[in-house]
Amino acid sequence: MTIHVLLVEDDELLVKRIINHFAQTEFHIENDATGAQALEIVKSRENASNAISLAVVDIVLPERDGLHLAKELNTLTNIGVIMLSSRDSQADRIAGLAQGADDYICKPVDLLELELRMRALYKRLKSNNDNDESEEFIEYADFKLHPDNRTLITTNGIESRLTEAEHKVLICLISNAGKATSREKISEEIGQPDWSPNDRTVDVLIGRLRKKLSDEKDQKRIVTVRGKGYMLSI
């Protein structure tokens, strides 16, 4: 089995290191140095035997904004997206997650870490795809959520795909519906146990969920409980 990965990176040395590292694995790495053809490559091969399963995208690209590309890939395709960045800051991590990335890795890239994260993400995506035939939805109030393929459908028929992090946040809120869930608890659920009061990752993900749930100012499905966190209203 060959797993096709699109690497969007213009650092030739890093590209060579990554290709060499994965040469003896089931991952086949293809490089688009500028990102100009990335979306076209992915969409043109969606149903082909060499369909792209994962994209590893650098934030800083010579011809494109890597964050915007990540958003396009997340919105218009079903592949997993991992962001690369030389900027190790909370703001950059939040920006990547906010644009729909499934994971975020800081440079210099540890190749073993990259491989492990790619394997974990691919495993989750494959599990979701294998269960796409299931009609089992979690229904709550005015929306329903497919727990396998992360599809959210609102009462007015709007359908959207949640990122891995958004999905985990919503599942956490559903599990604790009617009571406040702390930002720290939500942060643990998305795999970031080292939460601090200055970390806005959870707030950004909540904001994205509110948009997808079509929350309105006078009737929010996700309520902010001052000093305690967030609550899914009953």
N, C-alpha and C positions, 0 to 999 in steps of 0.2 A: 504494500500500500504506500502510495506517495501522497504527501500532504503538501499542497502548493501554497507558498508564502510569498507575498509581494513586499519587498523591502524598499521603502521610499527614503533614500539616504544618499547624500552627495559626498560624504567623506569616503574617498576611495579606499583608504587603508582600513577603515572600519568595515566597509562592505566586503573587502577581501577576507578579513578575519572571520566575519560571520559566515560567508560562503564556505570557507575552509572548515570551519567548526562543524557545520551541518552537513558536510559532504558525505559523511558515513552514517547519516541518520535517515529517517523516512521523510524528513522535511526537505523540500526542493525550493531553494531560494532564488527568486527573480528580482532584479534590481531596476527601479525607475529612479534615476538620480535626481530628477527635478520635480517629480510628482505630476507633471503635465498630462501624462497618459494614464495615471493610476486608476481613476474612476472608469475610464473607457475599457481598460484591461479587465477589470473586475466584472463589469456588467456584460461585456461581450462573451465572457466564458462562464456565466452563471450556471448553465445547465450542461456544460461540457465535462468530459472526463478529467480535464486539467483545470477545473474550477478553482479559483483562489479561495482558500479557507481562512487565512489570517493575513492581516496587513500590519507591518511594523513601520511606523511613520515618525520621522524626525519632525520636531516642531518648526525648526528653522530650515527652510528650503530656498534654493536660489530663485525659483520662479513662482512658487505658491506659498500660501500660508498653511503650514501643516495642521493647525487647529481647524481651519475651515475645511481642509481636505478630510480630516477625521470626522467632522460633522456630516459631510456629504456621504462618506462611506457608511456611516452608521444609519443615516436616514434612508438612503437609496439601495442599500445592499444588506445581506444577512451575514456578513463576515465578521470575525472578531478583530478588534483594533487595539494595538499596543503602541503607546506613544513613547518616543525617545526624546530626551532633552538634556542639554548640558547645564541647564539652570535648575539647581536643586532648591526650589523654593515652594512654599505652600501655595502661593498664588499660581504658579505654573501647573502644579499638580491639580489644583481645583479647576483651572482653565481646561486642562485635558479632559478631566471627568465631565465637566460641564458641556463640552462639545460632543460627548458620546463615546469617548474612549473606554475600553473595558479594563485597561491596565496602563501603568505608567512606570517607566524605568529611567533612572538618571544615568547620565554618562559620567565617567567612563563606564562602558557597558561590560558587566561581568557576563561572559558568554554562557556559563553554566546557569546563572540566574535567568538569563533570557530564555534558554532552552526549557528550563523547568516551568517558567511562566507560560511559554507557548504551549507546552504539553497540557498544563492545567486548563488553559483557556480553550484549547481545541477539544479536550475531553468534555468540558461543560457544554460547548456548542454542539458536539456530536450527540450528546445525551438529549439535548433539547430537540435536535432535528429528528432523532429516532422516535421521539414521542409526539411529533407534529400531528400524527393521525388521531391522537386522543382528543376527545371533545370535552374532557374534564376541565371545567372552569371553576375558579373560586369566585363566587358571586357575592358582592357586598354593596348594599345601598343602591347607588345608581351607576355602578360599573361592575365589570367582571374581568378577571385576570386569569390567563392561561399560565399555570405555574411551570410548564415545561418549555414552551417557546417564548415566554415573556411578552405575550401579546396582551395589551390593555384595550378594552372596548368600553367606551362610555355610553350612557343611556341614549345619547343622540346619534349613536352609530359611528362615532369617530374612533378609528383604530390606530394604535401606535405601538411601536416596539420599544420596550424598555431596555436600557443597558443593564449589565449585570449588577452594577451598584444600585441603580434605581429600583430594580426588581427586589433586591435584598431589603432596601429601606421600606418599600411598600409592604412586603411580607411581614416585616417586623411590626409595622404599624397595625396591620390587620390582626396579627396575633395578640396585640395589646389594645384592641379597639375599645374606645370609651375611657381610657386612662392615659395619662401622660407618659411618654417614653423619653428618657433623657437623651441628649445628644451623645453622651458617652456610650450609652447602651447601643444606640444606632451605629455609632462609629465602630464598635466592636463587631457588629453584625456584617459590616462591609469590609472587614479585615484590616482595620486600622485601630488597634487597641491603645495606641499611645496618643489618645485624644487630649487636647488642651483647650481651655476656654477661648483661646484666640483662633482655633482651627475652624474655618468656615466651610469645610468640605461638606458636612451634613446639611448646612443651610442651603448651599448651592443645589444639592441633590433634591432637597425638599422643594425648592423653587421650580426645578424642572418637572417634578411630579405634579405640582399644582397646575402647571401649564397643560400637561397631558391629561389631567383630570378635569380640565376646563373650570377650575375653581374661580369663583367670582368674589369680589370684595365683601359683599353682604351675605354670602353663604358659602363659606369655605368648607371643603371636605376635610382638609388637613388644617387643624387649628394649632396656633402657637399658644402654649401655656407658659405664661411668664415665669421665669425662674425654674421651670421644670422640664421643658422640652417641647415635644410635638405630640398631638393626639389626633387619631382618626375619629371623627365625630360619628355617633351612632344614628 
